[in-house]
Amino acid sequence: MGVFGFSLVLCAFQIITGTDILFALMVMLFVWLSGATIGVLGGVFNLLGLSVFILAAQQVVVSQIAKAWFLQPADVPLKWPIETMGMYCLGMLGILLGALTFKALRIDRARPLFPPITDGRTLIVLAWILTLIAFARFFILARFGVYEGASGGVYVGGFVGPLRTLTFLPTLAVACGTAAVIVRSEGKRCVGWVNAIAILVPILAGIITAIRADTASALVTFGLTLLAFRFKLKVKHYVIALLAAYAFQFIIFPYSLYARGEGKVRIGTLDQRIAKAFSTLFDVAVDPIKYQSETTKPNPSEPWSITRLRYYGQPLPTLERYSQIIFNDEIVDATIRGRTTGWETTEAGFVMILPRILNPRKEAFGTSNSIAHRGEGIVGKTDYYTQITLSFMVDAFGSFRFPGVFFFSYFIALAYFTVYSLMFNTNLWRNIYVASLAFTTTWIFSEGTIQAQILNVVQNPIYFILVTLPLVLIARTLTKRLREAPFVYEKPNLALSKEQ
């Protein structure tokens, strides 16, 4: 069907369901701009193209498909539907021009800092090193990074501060371990001790801390690595994938929502938190329907300001996670009725880069909740730690309205494309770096504020280089393999044609 055909069908369904024609046409324009941008960046199998795809899907496209499916007008209950879609279209236009500038400057042709690693021995050594460090990181954060009093809380600064930013360690371990198993088995196996343990570490961390993103990141990285290294899936693999998806949706997802709230698994000593976590997980696994219904059950006493943000008229937590348009519309409304914030959130991004030793008053949390507090019902008035998902586009709109949306989108996109292209080849094929970072970097690009984007192109790459580069050199030295090995399980003519 293609992007053009898809947009026409979606537009037709929206008009049939009673959506304002202008709004439906603007959604179609957004889809066109998104498709063009993804095409310029090399498609969804490129980290950059995938990032734009996730942004477009999470912010607009998924919600518009769902509204058509439910036969609901897509512009209801938005307060400023035309202005909100105008913000998205202008932001995507800025990203498209950023992509065209990136290509025109031929930045992607430069030699990246990290060459690809496809040698099985190097991969397996690197995987074990990363897994040990990832496990040590998890233990230190769980034991020394959490306040073990009755009120809970986390420590900031000191040695635990930088450790919290090294979110790539577990996923890079999973990617290296999975790639090593595939390469060393000549494409016959995808699971071995090295990647099984690497996957288990973030899953256990996600259960104990009730952070579902940790569990999801391990599974997504595993799947992307299979794709990157062209592992041939069989029926049993698809069955296992479906079971894992079921477990995540109906066990891990409701567990995380309940555990960090009523379950209070983040309060107490480490032993107490572990005991409560697995006890709660067992209860959810035994009766998943009970906990699943808790997340979708309407609350009669819920304030109207919160009820209005139910884009589909009822609580649908999973779908609402990919329907950011309603929350962004609330910030658009607050900006139109109120004032702009100027450079506040941008300055906060650059200030956050400074280590706490240079900035003792460094904030413990980002700007997301402070932006959300401008609207009604997005987060509680005293909640400054949830870090609600929004987007840099609405942050830019709140700062300088429509001109800010275009210019911030352009420069954020150009900086993001440039930095990660200079670090490594952004194509997914045979690339452990893209497979390991695809989950975290794409979501930051999709739902992060301006402050988060600044950290994503400055602080995060610096930490990645400072930690990963020495480990790669150590792994190469230990294996004494400085030249890349070919994929022996691929047919020679196929491998040759792909290299050419």
N, C-alpha and C positions, 0 to 999 in steps of 0.2 A: 504493500500500500504506500509506503513512504511517508515522510513527514507531511508533505502537502496533502495527501489523501487523508491521513489521520486527522489533520487539523480541520479539514472540511467536514468529515463525519462528526467530529466532536462539536463543531460549531452548529451543525444541523440539529443534533440532539439537544444542545443547550437551548436553541430557539424553540424547539418543539416543547420543551419542559417549561417554557415561560421566562427564560432568561432574557434580559434586555439585549437587544440586537447589537448595540454598540459594545457592550461588555463582551458578548460572545465573539465579536470581530477582534477585539483587543486580545482576547485569549488566543485566538488563531494567530495573530501577529506575533505574540510572545512565543508560540510554538515554532513559527517560522524562524524567528531570530535565534532561538535556542538550537534548532536543527542546523542552521547555517554555522553557528559558532562551533558546535561539536564537530561538524565536517571540516572546518578550517584546522581544528586542533588534532585531527587524525582519528576521530571516532571514539567510541566508548571503551575500546581496548587500549587507550592511551590515558595516563593518569589525568592529564589536563582536560581532555574531552569528557572523561568520566566525571570529573568534578563539576563541570557545567551541566552534565546530564542529571546528576544527583540534585543540584541546586534547582534546576527547572522542575524536576519531578516533585521534590519535597515542598517547594514553595507554591507551585501552581498546578501542575499537570495532574498529579494523582487526585487532588481534591476535586478538580473539574470533572474528571472521569467518574469519580464516586458520586458527585451530585447528579450527573446525568443518569447513572445507574439507579439511584434512588428516586428518579423522576422529580427532582427538586430544582427550582431556579437557582443558578449558581451565584447570582448577585444578592441573594437573601441568605443570612441577615447582615450583610456588610453595610456599614454606615456610609462609606465613600467608595462604592465599587469601581467607578470610572477612574477616580484619582488613584486608588490602590493598584489597579491594573496598569494605569499609566506609569506609575512608579516602577513596576516590574518590567514593562516594555522598555522604558528609558534605561533602566539598569542593565538589561540584557543587551541593548544596543551599545552601551559603554563597554561591556565585556567583549562583544563582537569586534569592536574597533580595537580593543586591547589585544585580541587574538591576531587581528590583521597586522597590527604594528609589530607584534612579536615575530610573526612570520616574515614580515618585510625586512626586519633587522637581522634575520637568519640566526637568531640566538640559538635555536634548536640544532644548528649545525656545529656549534662549538663542542670541543672535546670535554665530556663531563668529568667531574672530580672522581667519581666512583665507576671504574670499569665493571662490566658484568662478571659475575662469578658463576661458572657452570661446572667446575671440577668437583666431583663427588667428595673427595677427601677433604678439600678445603671447606666445603659446605657443612660436612658433618662435624668437623672440629669447631667451626664458627657457631654451629647450632648448639653444641654442648656448652660452649663458653657463655653464649647469650642466655641459655636456659638457666644456668647456675646463677648468673647475675640477676636475671628476672626474678628467680625464686628469692634470692637474698633481698632484692628490692621490696618484694611483696612482704616478706617477714619484717623487715625494718619499718616499713610504713604501718603495718598492722600492729606492731609491738610498740614502737617509739613515736609514731606519727599521730597516734590517737590518744586523746585525753580519757583516762580510764575512770572517770568519776561518774556520778549518777546522771549528770546532764549531757555526757558525751562531748563531742567536738573534736577538732583536729588541731595539731600544732602547725605553725607556719614558720618559715625561716630556718636557720641552721642547716644541717645536712639533709633534713627531710624535704625541704623546699625544692631543691634541684631534682631530687629523686622523683617527686611527683610529676615533673615535666617529661621524664624519660618513658613516656607511654609506648614508644616504639619498640622497646626491648622485647616484650613478650611476643609481639606480632612478627618481629624480625627473626626471632628464634623459631617460630612456627614455620615461616617461609623457608628458612635455611634447612630446617630439619626435614620438611616435606620434600623439598627439591632434592636433598641428598638421598632420601629413600628412593625417589623415582629414578634418579640418575644411576645410582649404584645397583639398582635391581633391573636396569635396562627397560624401564617402563612397565614392569610386571607388578609392582607393589606401590602403594601410596601411603602405607602406615607401617611404621617401625617404632622401636623403643625411643629413638631420638625425638621424633616429632610427636609421638603419643604423650611423652612427658611434657614437651614444650606446650602442647595444647592444654594439658591438664592444669598447668600452673595458672593461666589466666581464668580458666573456668572456675577453679576453686577460689581464686581471688574474687571473682564476680559473685559467687555464692556467699562468701563470708562477709563481703562489704555491701551486698545487695545492689551491686552496680551491673545491670544487665549488659551494658556496653562492653565490659571486659569479656564476658562469655561470647557475645556476638562477634567481637573482633577476632577471637581465636578461630571461630568456625568460618567466618568470611575469609580470613587470610588463608586458611587451609584450602577452601574452595578456589580462591583466586590463584593459588600456587599450582593446583592441579591444572587449571586452565592455562596458566603461563607456561608450564612445562609439558603441555599437550598429553596429559595422562588420559588414556582411553577408558571411559567409564563403562561399567557393566550394569546389568539390572540390579544386582545387589547394592551397588553404590547409590543408585537412585532411591531404592527403598530406604537405605540408611539415612539419606539426605532428607527424605520426607519425614521419617521418625524424628530426626534432629529438629526439623522445622516445627513439628507438632510439639515436641518437648519445650522448645523455646517459647512458642506462642502461648501454650496452655499451662505450662509449669513455671518456667523461669520468669516470664514476663509478669504474671500475677504475683509470683513469689516476691520479686523485687519491689513491686509497688506496696505490698503488704508488709514485707520485712523491714523496710526502712521507715515505716510509719508505725502502725500498731505493733508490729513484731519487735521493734526496738533492737535490732541486731547490731546497731552501731553504738550501743551504750553498754558499758561494763568493761571488765578485763578481757584480754584476748581469749582466754579459755571460756569465759562466759559468752562472748560473742560467737565463738565457733559453735558452742553447744546450742545456742538459740538459733543460729543460722541453719544448722542441719536438722534440728527438730522441726523448725518451721517448714523447711523444704520437704521433709517427709510428709508433713500434714498436707501440704499443697499437692504433692504427688499422689497421695491416697485419694484425695477428693478435689481434683482440679476445677470441677464445675462450680463448686461452692465459692472458691476464691476468684474464679473468672467472672462469676455473676456479680461479685462485689465491685468489680471495676466498671461494670456496665449498668449497674442498678441506679436509676434516677434518684436524686435526693430531694424530697419535697421541700425541705427547709433551705435549699441552696439559694443564695441571693441571685436576683435577676442579672446582675452584672456578670456573674459566672455562667448562668444558664444561657445567656445570649451568645456566649462564645462557643456553645455547642453548634458547630457549623452544620451538623446533620440533624439537629433537633433532639439528640439523645447522646449519652456518654458512649463514645467509641474510642477508647484510649489508643489503640494501635493505629487506627486510621487518622485520628487527630494528630498523631506524631508527624504525619506527612501532609498536614493541612495547615501550614503556617500562615496562609493568606488571612485567616480570620484574626489572628493575633496581630499581624502587621497592620491590618485595617484599623485596629483599635489605636495603634500608635499614630497612624496617619490622621485619625480623628482628633487625637489629643494635640497633634502639631497644628492642624488647621484651626482648631478652636483656641489654641494657646500660643506658645512662643517656640522659636527654634533655640537649640542649645549651643550653636556655634561649634567651636573647636574642643569642647569639653571632653567628649568621648575619644577624640583623636589624641589629645594630649595624654589622656589616661593610658592609652596604648603604649606610647613611647616611654612614659614614666614606669609602666609595668615591666619594661625590658630591664631596667636597672636592678641589679641584685640588692637584696635587703641591706647588705653592709653599706651600700652607697645611698640607699633610700630606706632609712629605718621606718618610715611611716608608710611603706608600701602596702597597698590594699591586699587583703587576703582573697578577695573575690573580684570578678570582672564587672564590667559595666552592664551586663545583660539585665539584671534585676532592676537597676536604677532606671534603665530605659523603660522596662515593663511597668514600673510604678507610675509612669506618666499616663497609662491607660487605666481602665477600670476592669477589675476581675481577673486579670492575667495572673498575678501573684498576690499573696497576702501583703498587707501594708507593712508588716514587720518582717517580711521574708526578704533577706538580702543574700541568701546563700544557695537558693535552688538553681540559679543560672538558667533561666528559661530560654528556650530556643527561639530566636527571632531571625534576623538577617542583617548583613551590612547595608543592604539597600534601604531598609526602613530606618536604620541608624543614621544613614546619610540624609534621608528625607527629614528626619527630626532635627538634623544639624543645620542644613541649608536648603531644605525643600528640593524641588526638582533639579536645579542646577547641581546641587550636591550629589544627588543620586547618580547622575551621568558621570561626573568627574571622578568621584570616589570609585565607582564601578570600573571605570577605565584604568585608573592607576593601580587599584588593588589587583585586578586581573593581570595586568602587564607585569607587576612585581611578582605575583604568584607564579605565572608561567615562566618567567625568567629565572627565578631562584631555583626552582625544582628541576628545570632543564639543565642548568649548570651543574647541579649535583649529580644527576644520573640520567641515562636515557629513559624517557618517560613512557616508552612503549612497554606494554605488559609482557610480551613474549620473552621467556627465559630471564625474567627480571625479578629477583627476590626483593629489590628495593620498592618497586611499584606494588608488588603483591602485599608487602608488609605495611606500607604507608597508605594504601588506597582507602582503608576504612577511616582512619583518623583525619587525614588531610582533606579528603573530600567532604566529610561532614562539617569540618571547621569552615571550609569555603562556602558550604551551603547555608549553614545556620549561625555562623559566628558573627559577632558585631565587628565594628571597625577595629576595636581594640584587639579582638581575637585574630583578625586578619593580619594586623601588624606583628603580633607574636608568631603567627604562622609563617611569615616570610623573613623574620629576623631571629627571634629567640629559638624557635624550634629547629630550624636548620643548623644553627650554631651548635646546639646541644647534640644534634644528630651527627654532625661532622666530628666534633671533639670526642665523642664516645665510640662511634662506629669505625672511623678510620683506623685508629690504633688496633682495634680488635680484628679488623680485616687483615692488617699487616701481620699481626701475630699469627693468625690462622694460616696465612700464606707461608710464613716463615716455618711454622711447624710442619707443614706438609711439603714444603720445598717445591711447590708447583706454581710457578710464575706464569705459565702459559695455559690458556684455557683448553679444556678437553672437549671434543665433539660429542654430540649425543649419539651413542652407539646404537641405541634402539630405534633411531630413525633411519629410513631408507636413504642411502647415499645420494640418490638423485634428488629426493625431496629436500634433504638438508642443504644440498648445494644450491638448489633453486631459491631456497629461503634466504641463504646467506647473500646471494646475488641480488 
